[in-house]
Amino acid sequence: MIQEDIVAAIAAADHIIIHRHQRPDPDAFGSQCGLAAIIKASFPDKRVQVTGADSPSLSWLATMDEVTDADYKDALVIVVDTADTPRIDDDRFDQGTQLIKIDHHPNDDPYGDLAWVAPDASSTSELLVDLVTHGDGQLKLDNDAARWLYAGIVGDTRAVHVQQHHCAHPARCGLAVRL
């Protein structure tokens, strides 16, 4: 499964830089910072950075790290919640040693060495909860990660309603309740 390949790539990397789309919404920030928190909780010795422009309206969720060009040397780069490359915030996303795409939008612009694209998911944050579930116990979901992923799920579903027009898989929207 692709989730196992992604977990293996994360486990093998010493340095990970996580990107998301321009003009971020709660799922972009939530999935980006939620994944960073998952990796930090699971692998405390790894260096994890989040990059992109800060968003004043979402500063309550997170602020971005200062990432230099040199930081990309030997880094695993993960892009979340971004269907196509022109929308990726920070065009250095292709400067690392490996590129992973994790997204819930249609795969109109395939990119990355590994790509997990699931248009039936409510949000990319939902996919990251699935990643923890399929991580064979390697990935930990701490309170910070849960808060960010919850914000992402609620942001993309507009509420924690279990109705067909809010969530392609209503049972999976229950993830927000558990977070």
N, C-alpha and C positions, 0 to 999 in steps of 0.2 A: 504494500500500500504506500501511496505517496507520503502519508503522514510519517511512516517509519523512516523513509528516506530523508525527510526534512529534519526529524529528530536526530538522526545519525549525523547529518551535516552540522547541525547546531552543536552536538556533542563533540565533534571533531575540531571545531573552530576555536581559536583562542580569542579572536576579536570579531565582533558582530556589529554591523551598522544597519539600522532599520530606518527605511524611508516610508513615506505615505504620499498621498496626492496633494496637489496645490489647493489652496482655499479649503482647508480641512473642515470636516464635520466631526461630530462626536465619534463615529465609527472609525474614521481615519486616525484620530488621536487615540481613541480607546484601544484599537487593535495594535497600533504602533507601540504605545507605552505599556499596554497590557502584556504584549509579547516580551518587551524588554524586562518587565518585572518577573515574568515567568522564568526567563533565562537566568536572571540574577539570583532568584530564589533557588533555582535548580543547580546552577553552576556558579557558585560565588566567586570563583577565581577568574572567570571570563570577563573581558572588557566589553561592555555593551554601550552603544551610543545610539541616540535618536536624532535624526536630522530633518531639516526643513525649516521654513519660515515660522516664527512664532505667530500665534493668532490671538490678538487681544481678547476676543470674545470667548475664547476657550482656554484662557490662561489658568482658570480654576482647575482644569484637567492636568495640564503639564506645560513645561517650557522645554525647548529643544537644547541639545548640547552643541558646543562649538566643535565642529568636525573639520579637520584640516585635510588637504590633499594627501599628505603623508599618512594619515590614518587609514586610508584605503589599501595600503600595501598589506597584502596577506589577509585582508578582511573578508569575511562572509558578508554579503549584502542581501538583505531581505526587504522586499517591497510589499507592503500590505495595502489592501483596499484601493488598488489603482489598476484600472482595466487596460490603460494604454500608456506607452512610454512618454508621449508629450505632456501628460498630466503629472508625472512624477516630480515631486518637489525636491529639487537639488539634482542637477543633471550629472552628477558624478556617480550615480547609481551603478554604472557599468564599469567602474574602476577597480572593483574588488577581484578576488580570485574566483569567487563563485557567486551566482545570482539566483535567488529564489523569489518566486512570485506566489503570494497567497491572496486570493481575491474571491469575491462572491458575485462579481459582475460578469456578463458574457465575455468570453475570451476572444474578442475581436482583434486584439493585438498580442499574439503569443510572444512572450519573451521569457528569458530566464533559463538557467541550466536545469532547474526543477520548477515546476509550476503546479500549484494546487488551486484549481479554479472550480468553484461549486456555485453556479448561478441559482441553485435551489435553496441555498442558505439565506437566512434573513440578513446576515451581516458578516463581515470578516471577523468581527469579535466572536461570533458564534463558532466559526471555524476554529478559532484558537482554543476555545473550550474543548472542542473535539480533539484538537491536537494533544492537549494535556491528557484527555481520556485515552487516546491511542498511543501514548508515550511510554507504555510498559513501566510506569512508575518513575521514569527518568525526569519527568517535568512536574514541577510543583506550582500550585495555584495559591499564592498568598493573598492577603487582604488587599494590597495595592493592585495586584493584577485583577482581582475580582471587581474592584471598584471601576477600573478603567474598562474592562470588558462589559460590565453592566451598562456603563454609559454608552458604549458603542452599540450594544444590542438595542437599548431603549432609543438611542438616537436614530437608528435606521428603521426601527419598527414603529416609531413615533409613540409607542406606549407598550406596556407589557400586556397586550391583549392577545388572547388565543383565538384569533379570527383569521379566516383564510386570507383576507385582503391585507393583513398585517404581517403574516408569516407564511411562507411557502410550506413549512412543516410545523403546524401548531404545537405538536408535542415537543419539538426541539426548542420552541420559544420558552418553554418551562425552564430552560437553562438560566434565564435572567432571574427567575424566582429563586433558584438555588444559589446564585451569586450573591 
